Amino acid sequence: MKSYILKKDYEDVSLEGRENFRITSGNSVIAYKNCFFSYIQRHAPIISIDETIDKEELRRILEAPRAILISVNKTPRTELLRGVRLRHMTLSLGTLLCPQYLYEICGLSSAETHLLSTQFQAQRLQQVLGAYFPHTAVFPPRIDTDFFVPPAKRQRADARKRQGIHQGETHIVYAGRWLVDKGICQILRMLEVWHPDRCVFTFAGNVDEEQNISNTHYDHRGFGTFLAGEVSRCRNKNVRFQKAKKPEELRELFWSADMFINPSIQPDENFGVTAREAVACGVPVVTTNFCGLTPLADAMPWGGVDTYPTRHGSRFSLRALYQTLRSALKDTGGVSSTFLRSYVLKECDEETARKTVAESLRRVSSMPAELPRDRNEVERDIKRVLWEKADTRALSLVIEGRRKKTEGLYNGVDGEALSSYDGECLHHAFPLVQGLYSSATAPPVAAKDSKWRGFFRIGLWEKERAVVEFSFPAWRFRKYTATEWSSLTGCLIQEKGGDSIFMPRGKKQLSLVQGLIDAGYLVSDF
């Protein structure tokens, strides 16, 4: 048995020796890849292939008996493999959560095995797209459970003292990358509206400036400035931001914590390593129900915060986040650190992971090599299946996404005009694929006298008759006619703190509010 991997996927990058420690998507990916490769090498030597290889040489290598092509996260160039029979094993990471990569990876071969991070994702894919995922296995990222351990009584007391947490205060921690879809802005929004008693919130990490923002042409280079503005508007004084932590510092932060909060809606959230490191230290979590976070949320007595897809990314209710946090803070006494740690030990058991890799290698190597599927045919079939299984609410999002230009996209930031948006990277099947891994497959429906609040801060421009969302990477706004504006503002309620609540009553108001819900501006305030 021999395993082959494209050279660009087999770069072994060390994380040690950095003077200014920073967190990027590469940190966990590199560790995950290295662990995966170490297990493979016990059974099959890994040979890297340069992408400039001659096509006949590539065919000779990959069509040999028991030869396996390995891919990790990235999709090998399909034109390179066209006409080459192969057996394929992939460690998907977040690849299968985004439409364009889903089509590519499923087009590589019929003789393949997909290694996924959680059983939840494997079950969802097999339930909906089983014809393309007949062979899946679960290979979770490794958690260093010898290092991330619950503290002794003295260690916890010292950690809380160093963090400045006083007796009677509850310490709630977020640690990881600062991205717009990690829910940090929504935690700050929550704290603008509701004020948990004697709670200190610590956000440790850094902006991953190179991380792209799904469904846009932009990255996170300016997110630090945007986040600073959101922090300045938050009236809660018990909010602190700290630089990214090295492992020893991160563990001590967990030792000082009473709760880890992680309301992520990142589109490729396939696991959630940092949240599980906190749990390994005996810290309970409040998190969203989305893909890799769903099993973790299900393990908590209070559950998770339900999510749903919109045309512009996943959403959840801010009030639901607050209520889940309140429930969790009341119930933490009944959740022991031993129980929490046992969950991570079982989910990330190394012996099970080794067996998974060994069995997957044996299975795929025994298959007959197959030609890659036609990529266009794969895309057409997967779309058809998603379309057939989607409800009418989800389909309406797809139909809107097929228009050349979608109303209410990113139009400007801090007074600067952006280039006109052509909608090309707003993949119209995005809500359907995200719906596979969410609590609900489509946005909620506005009912008479229901209440709706901005997911980001919402403002109203009277002269322009526009609802504006102060979001990142740019403000979004939706304009209305005079008649529509009169109807929409007729169901507006202004809270004391200045937040806007929409409470539709008539048919016209319901339709206008529903448009804002589908576009991701408004979320339920039940």
Secondary structure, DSSP 8 states (H G I E B T S, - for coil): -EEEEEGGG------TT-SS----HHHHHHHHHHHHHHHHTTTS-EEEE-TT--HHHHHHHHTSTTEEEEEESS---HHHHTT--B-EEEE-TTGGGSHHHHHHHHTS-SSEEEEES-HHHHHHHHHHHGGG-SSEEE------TTTS----HHHHHHHHHHTT--TT-EEEEEEEEE-GGGTHHHHHHHHHH---TTEEEEEEEEE-TT-B-TTSS-BSTTHHHHHHHHHHH---S-EEEEE---HHHHHHHHHT-SEEEE----TT----HHHHHHHHTT--EEEEEBGGGHHHHHHSTT--EE-EEETTEEE--HHHHHHHHHHHHHHGGGS-HHHHHHHHHHHT-HHHHHHHHHHHHHHHHTS--B----HHHHHHHHHHHHHHHS-HHHHHHHHHHTSSS-TT-EEEETTEE------TTS-TTHHHHHHHTBSSSS-----TT--EEESSEEEEETTTTEEEEE-SSSEEEEE--HHHHHHHHTTEEE-TTS-EEE---SHHHHHHHHHHHHTTSEEE--
